[in-house]
Amino acid sequence: MQHLPSDERRIIKGLVSRALGRGYVVSVNDGEEWSLVRSSSSSAICASIGLTDTTTLVFRDGARRDDAGRLARVGSVFLVHGNGDEVVCDCTDIPEILSLVAPGGVA
């Protein structure tokens, strides 16, 4: 993530920090492959972001299971790098995810 603009790094680090603070694990897709799956390591997550022009972050609740016994999916965030403070291009439209991406971390 070190090559991303500072405003993008700040936004992404805040988003990741808030997600981990809620007990979520994060999977990172760089537009070509899953570069990281179900991680709770901020440094590993951040190192996997920005490897291509876009990144999708998928959040799962580390404390809940779905009907198939997997960690329950909360939602996702789609990032487009190079957009500065508009790096968050799209996200799942639910309060849990909207509060992750809202300025200051609250919806």
PLY file of the C-alpha trace (Angstrom):
ply
format ascii 1.0
element vertex 107
property float x
property float y
property float z
element edge 106
property int vertex1
property int vertex2
end_header
0.00 0.00 0.00
3.03 2.27 0.32
2.75 3.41 -3.31
-0.86 4.59 -2.86
-1.60 8.27 -2.22
-1.58 9.22 1.46
-5.31 10.03 1.53
-6.12 6.54 0.21
-3.79 4.90 2.73
-5.44 6.82 5.58
-8.96 5.85 4.48
-8.07 2.20 3.91
-6.16 1.84 7.18
-9.12 3.31 9.06
-11.57 0.99 7.34
-9.41 -2.07 8.08
-8.89 -0.99 11.70
-12.62 -0.52 12.27
-13.38 -3.92 10.70
-10.82 -5.74 12.83
-12.09 -3.88 15.90
-15.50 -5.42 15.28
-14.04 -8.92 15.13
-14.27 -9.24 11.35
-11.77 -11.15 9.26
-10.88 -9.77 5.83
-10.29 -11.42 2.46
-8.56 -9.40 -0.27
-9.14 -9.83 -4.01
-6.82 -7.82 -6.24
-9.07 -8.12 -9.29
-7.25 -11.22 -10.47
-7.08 -13.54 -7.48
-7.63 -13.84 -3.73
-4.31 -12.58 -2.43
-5.38 -13.03 1.20
-8.20 -15.06 2.74
-9.86 -14.51 6.13
-7.08 -12.60 7.81
-7.14 -10.69 11.07
-3.67 -9.21 10.57
-3.79 -5.51 9.76
-0.30 -5.54 8.29
-1.02 -8.56 6.05
-4.31 -7.05 4.88
-2.74 -3.67 4.10
0.18 -5.33 2.31
-2.30 -7.10 0.01
-4.19 -3.93 -0.95
-3.29 -1.82 -3.97
-1.40 -4.48 -5.92
-3.58 -3.70 -8.95
-5.92 -0.84 -9.92
-8.81 -2.28 -7.91
-9.24 -4.20 -4.68
-12.27 -5.94 -3.22
-12.39 -6.46 0.53
-14.79 -9.10 1.86
-15.65 -9.00 5.54
-16.74 -12.01 7.59
-17.81 -12.02 11.22
-15.26 -14.04 13.18
-17.87 -14.87 15.84
-20.79 -16.03 13.68
-21.31 -19.01 11.37
-23.68 -19.34 8.43
-25.92 -22.35 7.80
-23.04 -24.18 6.10
-20.77 -23.70 9.13
-18.54 -21.06 7.49
-17.78 -17.67 9.00
-20.80 -15.47 8.27
-20.27 -12.99 5.43
-21.02 -9.41 6.45
-20.42 -7.63 3.13
-17.80 -6.15 0.85
-16.11 -2.93 -0.22
-14.80 -2.21 -3.73
-11.80 0.11 -3.94
-10.55 1.89 -7.08
-7.00 3.08 -6.55
-5.99 6.47 -7.86
-9.28 8.09 -6.84
-7.80 9.72 -3.74
-10.39 10.37 -1.06
-12.98 8.63 -3.24
-11.08 5.32 -3.15
-14.22 3.56 -1.89
-16.14 3.12 -5.11
-18.90 0.77 -3.98
-19.94 -1.29 -0.99
-22.65 -3.53 0.36
-25.55 -1.26 1.29
-26.11 -2.34 4.90
-25.46 -0.41 8.12
-22.53 -2.62 9.19
-20.58 -1.87 6.01
-21.75 1.71 5.55
-20.42 2.53 9.02
-17.03 1.09 8.05
-16.69 3.39 5.04
-18.35 6.53 6.43
-16.04 9.45 7.24
-15.00 9.03 10.84
-16.29 5.47 10.84
-19.91 6.17 11.70
-22.97 6.20 9.46
0 1
1 2
2 3
3 4
4 5
5 6
6 7
7 8
8 9
9 10
10 11
11 12
12 13
13 14
14 15
15 16
16 17
17 18
18 19
19 20
20 21
21 22
22 23
23 24
24 25
25 26
26 27
27 28
28 29
29 30
30 31
31 32
32 33
33 34
34 35
35 36
36 37
37 38
38 39
39 40
40 41
41 42
42 43
43 44
44 45
45 46
46 47
47 48
48 49
49 50
50 51
51 52
52 53
53 54
54 55
55 56
56 57
57 58
58 59
59 60
60 61
61 62
62 63
63 64
64 65
65 66
66 67
67 68
68 69
69 70
70 71
71 72
72 73
73 74
74 75
75 76
76 77
77 78
78 79
79 80
80 81
81 82
82 83
83 84
84 85
85 86
86 87
87 88
88 89
89 90
90 91
91 92
92 93
93 94
94 95
95 96
96 97
97 98
98 99
99 100
100 101
101 102
102 103
103 104
104 105
105 106
